[in-house]
Amino acid sequence: MKRILVCEDEDAIREFVVMNLKRIGYDVMDVNCGEDALAAFDAAGGNFDIVLLDIMMPGMDGFAVCKKLREKSSTLGIIMLTARSQEMDKVSGLMMGADDYITKPFSLSELTARVDAIYRRVCMSFIKDEKSPVIRSGPFALNLKSRTVTKNGALIELTQVEYQIMEYFLNNKNTALDRASILDHIWGDGYFGDDKIVDVNIRRIRMKIEDEPSNPKYITTIWGYGYKWNDQ
């Protein structure tokens, strides 16, 4: 069963989300504050595929909850819900480990498209590729079977989005990839957001894999175009 936790303090929005997610086949649990979201997650043994998480809530805000959830699971799909349209809110949520964001008000079609896309990505973490189990590049080894990446033998903790971006890069070494192609490959055709989500995820990956994130050696920027993985 597709399990999802909805954390939203506005009753009308939470009821709308819960009702419609149940209609399309999700097993939904809902709470109205960040503290209850963490308690519900722990009580279920982390047995959720996705968390929809409001940013502005009394008590613990969505950013703090997102950070704690990401520390508990790298495969959990996290979508931030926010009434704000400021760029920094989106960036902050993504930097805390969120996979996506939805700005209120949102349509039913946008909600279901985003949730289904994240669920497909979560499911991919259980798919095993037996054909070519490891892709290597310099000190990096990407294992397609375990969906992990190591650098000099040390495991790098990546979210599923970050892993997919790394896989895309390592399958296209020394090739300039434009933001649109990265967006389509990772988030799928018809994505409702903008390509800023690509830049933020690249920033997160650099912080994890580069010796000097401000002077990247492996993922370099192609200004006005996109990014390139440099095979060392």
C-alpha positions as CSV (number, residue, x, y, z in Angstrom):
1,M,0.0,0.0,0.0
2,K,1.2,3.5,-0.9
3,R,1.6,5.2,2.5
4,I,1.7,9.0,2.9
5,L,1.9,11.3,6.0
6,V,0.2,14.7,5.6
7,C,1.3,17.4,8.1
8,E,-0.8,20.6,7.6
9,D,-2.2,22.9,10.3
10,E,-5.0,24.4,8.2
11,D,-7.9,22.0,8.6
12,A,-9.6,22.9,5.2
13,I,-6.3,22.3,3.2
14,R,-5.5,19.1,5.1
15,E,-9.0,17.6,4.6
16,F,-8.8,18.5,0.9
17,V,-5.4,16.8,0.5
18,V,-6.3,13.7,2.5
19,M,-9.6,13.2,0.8
20,N,-8.1,13.4,-2.7
21,L,-5.1,11.3,-2.0
22,K,-7.3,8.6,-0.6
23,R,-9.3,8.7,-3.8
24,I,-6.3,7.9,-5.9
25,G,-5.3,5.0,-3.8
26,Y,-3.0,6.3,-1.0
27,D,-3.1,5.1,2.6
28,V,-3.1,8.5,4.4
29,M,-2.3,9.5,7.9
30,D,-2.7,13.2,8.8
31,V,-1.5,15.4,11.7
32,N,-1.6,19.1,12.3
33,C,1.8,19.9,13.7
34,G,5.4,19.1,13.3
35,E,5.8,17.4,16.6
36,D,3.0,15.0,15.8
37,A,4.5,14.3,12.4
38,L,7.8,13.1,13.9
39,A,5.9,11.1,16.6
40,A,3.7,9.5,13.9
41,F,6.7,8.7,11.7
42,D,8.6,7.1,14.6
43,A,5.5,5.2,15.8
44,A,5.1,3.7,12.3
45,G,8.7,2.7,12.2
46,G,9.3,5.1,9.4
47,N,6.9,3.0,7.2
48,F,5.9,5.9,5.0
49,D,6.7,6.5,1.3
50,I,6.0,10.2,1.3
51,V,5.5,13.1,3.7
52,L,3.6,16.3,2.7
53,L,4.9,18.9,5.0
54,D,3.6,22.4,5.6
55,I,6.3,25.0,6.3
56,M,4.5,27.5,8.4
57,M,3.1,25.8,11.5
58,P,2.9,26.7,15.2
59,G,5.7,25.1,17.3
60,M,8.2,23.2,15.2
61,D,8.2,24.5,11.6
62,G,8.4,22.5,8.4
63,F,12.1,23.2,7.9
64,A,13.0,21.7,11.2
65,V,10.8,18.7,10.7
66,C,12.2,18.1,7.2
67,K,15.7,18.1,8.5
68,K,14.9,15.6,11.2
69,L,13.0,13.3,8.8
70,R,15.8,13.4,6.3
71,E,18.3,12.4,9.0
72,K,16.0,9.4,9.7
73,S,15.6,8.3,6.0
74,S,17.4,9.0,2.7
75,T,14.7,7.3,0.6
76,L,11.6,9.0,2.1
77,G,9.9,11.4,-0.4
78,I,9.4,14.8,1.1
79,I,7.3,17.5,-0.4
80,M,7.0,20.9,1.2
81,L,3.8,22.9,1.2
82,T,4.0,26.6,1.5
83,A,1.8,29.6,1.2
84,R,4.8,31.8,0.4
85,S,6.1,32.4,-3.0
86,Q,9.5,33.8,-2.0
87,E,12.5,32.1,-3.6
88,M,14.3,31.6,-0.3
89,D,11.5,29.5,1.2
90,K,11.8,27.1,-1.7
91,V,15.6,27.0,-1.6
92,S,15.6,26.6,2.2
93,G,13.3,23.6,2.1
94,L,15.3,21.9,-0.7
95,M,18.6,22.5,1.2
96,M,17.1,20.8,4.2
97,G,16.5,17.7,2.1
98,A,13.1,18.1,0.6
99,D,12.6,16.5,-2.8
100,D,10.0,19.0,-4.1
101,Y,7.7,21.9,-3.1
102,I,4.2,23.0,-3.9
103,T,3.1,26.6,-3.5
104,K,-0.4,27.2,-2.1
105,P,-3.0,27.5,-3.6
106,F,-2.5,24.4,-5.7
107,S,-4.8,22.4,-8.0
108,L,-5.7,18.8,-7.5
109,S,-3.9,17.9,-10.8
110,E,-0.7,19.5,-9.5
111,L,-0.9,17.8,-6.2
112,T,-1.5,14.3,-7.6
113,A,1.2,14.8,-10.3
114,R,3.8,15.8,-7.8
115,V,2.9,13.1,-5.3
116,D,2.8,10.3,-8.0
117,A,6.2,11.5,-9.4
118,I,7.8,11.3,-5.9
119,Y,6.2,7.9,-5.3
120,R,7.7,6.5,-8.5
121,R,11.1,7.7,-7.5
122,V,10.8,6.1,-4.0
123,C,9.8,2.8,-5.7
124,M,12.9,3.0,-7.9
125,S,15.0,2.6,-4.7
126,F,13.8,-1.0,-4.6
127,I,14.5,-1.8,-8.3
128,K,17.7,-3.9,-8.8
129,D,19.7,-3.6,-11.9
130,E,21.7,-6.8,-12.5
131,K,23.2,-5.9,-15.9
132,S,26.0,-3.5,-14.9
133,P,26.0,-3.2,-11.2
134,V,28.8,-0.5,-10.8
135,I,29.6,2.7,-12.6
136,R,33.0,4.1,-11.8
137,S,34.5,7.6,-12.2
138,G,37.7,8.6,-10.5
139,P,37.3,7.9,-6.7
140,F,33.5,7.4,-7.1
141,A,31.6,4.1,-7.5
142,L,27.9,4.1,-8.1
143,N,26.3,0.8,-7.3
144,L,23.1,0.3,-9.4
145,K,22.0,-2.7,-7.3
146,S,22.2,-1.1,-3.9
147,R,21.6,2.4,-5.2
148,T,24.6,3.8,-3.3
149,V,27.5,6.0,-4.1
150,T,31.0,5.8,-2.5
151,K,34.0,8.0,-2.7
152,N,37.3,6.3,-2.0
153,G,35.3,3.5,-0.5
154,A,33.4,5.8,1.9
155,L,29.6,5.8,1.6
156,I,28.1,9.2,0.6
157,E,24.6,9.7,2.2
158,L,22.4,10.8,-0.7
159,T,18.7,11.3,-1.1
160,Q,17.0,9.4,-4.0
161,V,16.9,12.6,-6.0
162,E,20.6,13.2,-5.5
163,Y,21.4,9.6,-6.3
164,Q,19.4,9.8,-9.6
165,I,21.3,13.0,-10.6
166,M,24.6,11.3,-9.8
167,E,23.5,8.3,-11.9
168,Y,22.5,10.6,-14.8
169,F,25.9,12.4,-14.6
170,L,27.9,9.2,-14.5
171,N,26.0,7.8,-17.4
172,N,26.9,11.0,-19.4
173,K,30.5,11.7,-18.3
174,N,32.2,14.7,-19.8
175,T,28.9,15.7,-21.5
176,A,27.3,19.1,-21.0
177,L,23.7,18.6,-19.7
178,D,21.3,21.5,-19.8
179,R,19.0,22.1,-16.9
180,A,15.9,21.2,-18.9
181,S,17.2,17.7,-19.7
182,I,18.2,17.2,-16.0
183,L,14.7,18.4,-14.9
184,D,12.9,16.1,-17.4
185,H,15.1,13.1,-16.6
186,I,14.8,13.3,-12.8
187,W,11.4,15.0,-12.3
188,G,9.7,13.9,-15.5
189,D,7.9,15.6,-18.3
190,G,5.2,18.1,-17.4
191,Y,6.9,19.2,-14.1
192,F,5.0,22.1,-12.7
193,G,8.0,23.9,-11.0
194,D,11.0,25.7,-12.4
195,D,14.6,24.6,-13.0
196,K,15.8,26.3,-9.8
197,I,15.2,22.9,-8.1
198,V,18.1,21.5,-10.3
199,D,20.5,24.2,-9.1
200,V,19.7,23.6,-5.4
201,N,20.1,19.8,-5.7
202,I,23.5,20.3,-7.5
203,R,24.5,22.6,-4.6
204,R,23.6,19.9,-2.1
205,I,25.5,17.2,-4.0
206,R,28.6,19.4,-4.3
207,M,28.5,19.8,-0.5
208,K,28.7,16.0,-0.2
209,I,31.1,15.0,-2.9
210,E,33.5,17.9,-3.6
211,D,36.7,18.6,-1.6
212,E,36.0,22.3,-2.1
213,P,32.3,22.8,-2.9
214,S,32.9,26.5,-3.8
215,N,35.5,25.4,-6.4
216,P,34.0,22.2,-7.7
217,K,36.2,19.7,-9.5
218,Y,33.7,17.0,-10.5
219,I,30.4,18.9,-11.2
220,T,31.2,22.1,-13.1
221,T,28.8,24.7,-14.2
222,I,28.3,25.5,-17.9
223,W,27.2,29.1,-17.6
224,G,23.9,29.8,-19.2
225,Y,23.4,26.2,-20.0
226,G,23.7,23.6,-17.2
227,Y,26.3,21.3,-15.7
228,K,29.0,18.7,-16.7
229,W,30.5,15.7,-14.8
230,N,34.2,15.7,-15.3
231,D,35.5,12.1,-15.4
232,Q,38.9,12.2,-13.5
